[in-house]
Amino acid sequence: MEKRIYNLNAGPAVLPEEVLLEAQKELFTLPGVGMSILEISHRSKTFDAILADAKSGIKQLLNVPDNYEILFLQGGASLQFSMVPLNLMPPKIKQIISQQEAGPRRQLKKQSALELLMLPHPLKKVKAIKNILNAYQNKAN
């Protein structure tokens, strides 16, 4: 076996050898399935069970309360940078974005709401939010 190098950078961490060997073995064929995790459907009962087991293990390991969800997301820091302002967005703006309207008006609402997040000063944000909400209320009437 080749000498292992330990990656201590941000991102993927060092994994115990036995974990890597088990993953290697089961990568080719999942026990009782006859296919690799890479080959089964993400909509299959097998994948659902794997995902549920992973969520359960994380909740137990980190003592995550039941009123929280575990999300598995692809993407790195860039995704996280865009998620922060969306999660800190005022509830009224979230409501505008999530309304189930179709067509260009929905896209306009989303764009307007997202632009609010880029304003540098909080008072400008409040004024801009009020202006957008008033404009949408006027259009609705």
C-alpha positions as CSV (number, residue, x, y, z in Angstrom):
1,M,0.0,0.0,0.0
2,E,1.2,3.5,-0.9
3,K,2.1,5.8,2.0
4,R,-1.0,7.9,2.9
5,I,-0.9,11.7,2.9
6,Y,-3.1,13.4,5.4
7,N,-5.1,16.4,4.1
8,L,-5.6,18.9,6.9
9,N,-6.9,21.7,4.7
10,A,-10.5,23.0,4.7
11,G,-12.9,20.7,2.9
12,P,-12.5,16.9,2.9
13,A,-11.0,15.6,6.0
14,V,-8.8,12.7,6.9
15,L,-10.9,9.5,7.2
16,P,-9.9,6.4,9.1
17,E,-8.6,3.7,6.8
18,E,-11.3,1.2,7.8
19,V,-14.0,3.7,6.7
20,L,-12.3,4.2,3.3
21,L,-11.9,0.4,2.8
22,E,-15.6,-0.2,3.7
23,A,-16.6,2.6,1.3
24,Q,-14.4,1.1,-1.4
25,K,-15.9,-2.3,-1.0
26,E,-19.5,-1.1,-1.0
27,L,-18.9,1.4,-3.8
28,F,-18.8,-1.5,-6.3
29,T,-21.8,-3.3,-4.9
30,L,-24.1,-2.4,-2.1
31,P,-24.9,-5.4,0.1
32,G,-28.2,-7.0,-0.9
33,V,-28.6,-4.6,-3.9
34,G,-26.2,-5.9,-6.6
35,M,-25.5,-2.4,-7.8
36,S,-23.3,0.5,-6.8
37,I,-24.6,3.6,-4.9
38,L,-23.5,5.4,-8.1
39,E,-25.9,3.3,-10.2
40,I,-29.1,3.2,-8.2
41,S,-31.8,5.8,-8.5
42,H,-31.9,8.7,-6.1
43,R,-35.7,7.9,-5.9
44,S,-35.3,4.3,-4.9
45,K,-36.2,2.8,-1.5
46,T,-32.6,1.7,-1.1
47,F,-31.3,5.3,-1.5
48,D,-34.1,6.6,0.7
49,A,-32.9,4.2,3.4
50,I,-29.3,5.3,3.0
51,L,-30.3,8.9,3.3
52,A,-32.5,8.4,6.3
53,D,-29.8,6.4,8.0
54,A,-27.2,9.2,7.3
55,K,-29.6,11.9,8.6
56,S,-30.4,9.8,11.7
57,G,-26.7,9.3,12.4
58,I,-25.9,13.0,12.1
59,K,-28.8,14.0,14.3
60,Q,-27.7,11.5,17.0
61,L,-24.0,12.4,16.7
62,L,-24.6,16.1,16.9
63,N,-27.6,16.0,19.2
64,V,-29.7,17.9,16.6
65,P,-33.3,18.5,17.9
66,D,-36.3,17.1,15.9
67,N,-37.5,20.6,15.0
68,Y,-34.3,21.0,12.8
69,E,-33.7,19.4,9.4
70,I,-30.5,18.0,8.0
71,L,-29.8,19.1,4.4
72,F,-27.3,17.5,2.1
73,L,-26.2,20.1,-0.4
74,Q,-23.7,20.1,-3.2
75,G,-21.6,23.2,-3.6
76,G,-19.0,24.8,-1.5
77,A,-18.3,28.2,-0.1
78,S,-20.0,29.9,-3.0
79,L,-23.3,28.2,-2.2
80,Q,-23.0,29.0,1.4
81,F,-22.3,32.7,0.7
82,S,-25.6,32.9,-1.2
83,M,-27.5,31.0,1.4
84,V,-26.7,33.3,4.3
85,P,-28.5,36.4,3.0
86,L,-31.4,34.2,1.8
87,N,-31.8,32.8,5.3
88,L,-31.5,36.2,7.0
89,M,-34.0,37.7,4.6
90,P,-37.0,39.4,6.3
91,P,-40.2,37.2,6.3
92,K,-42.2,39.6,4.1
93,I,-39.6,39.4,1.3
94,K,-39.5,35.6,1.7
95,Q,-43.3,35.7,1.2
96,I,-42.9,37.7,-2.0
97,I,-40.3,35.3,-3.4
98,S,-42.3,32.2,-2.5
99,Q,-45.7,33.2,-3.9
100,Q,-46.8,30.7,-6.5
101,E,-47.3,33.2,-9.4
102,A,-46.2,32.1,-12.9
103,G,-44.5,34.1,-15.6
104,P,-42.4,37.2,-15.7
105,R,-44.0,38.9,-12.7
106,R,-42.8,36.2,-10.4
107,Q,-39.3,36.6,-11.8
108,L,-39.5,40.3,-11.3
109,K,-40.5,39.9,-7.7
110,K,-37.6,37.5,-7.0
111,Q,-35.1,39.8,-8.7
112,S,-36.4,42.8,-6.7
113,A,-36.3,41.0,-3.4
114,L,-32.8,39.6,-4.1
115,E,-31.5,43.1,-5.0
116,L,-32.6,44.3,-1.5
117,L,-30.1,42.0,0.0
118,M,-27.3,43.8,-1.8
119,L,-28.0,47.3,-0.3
120,P,-25.2,48.3,2.0
121,H,-27.2,50.3,4.6
122,P,-30.0,48.8,6.7
123,L,-32.1,52.0,6.5
124,K,-31.9,51.9,2.7
125,K,-33.1,48.3,2.9
126,V,-36.1,49.1,5.0
127,K,-37.1,52.0,2.7
128,A,-36.6,49.9,-0.4
129,I,-38.6,47.0,1.1
130,K,-41.5,49.4,1.9
131,N,-41.4,50.8,-1.7
132,I,-41.5,47.3,-3.3
133,L,-44.2,46.1,-1.0
134,N,-46.3,49.2,-1.7
135,A,-45.7,48.8,-5.5
136,Y,-46.9,45.2,-5.4
137,Q,-49.9,46.1,-3.3
138,N,-50.9,48.8,-5.7
139,K,-50.5,46.4,-8.7
140,A,-52.7,43.9,-6.9
141,N,-55.5,46.4,-6.3
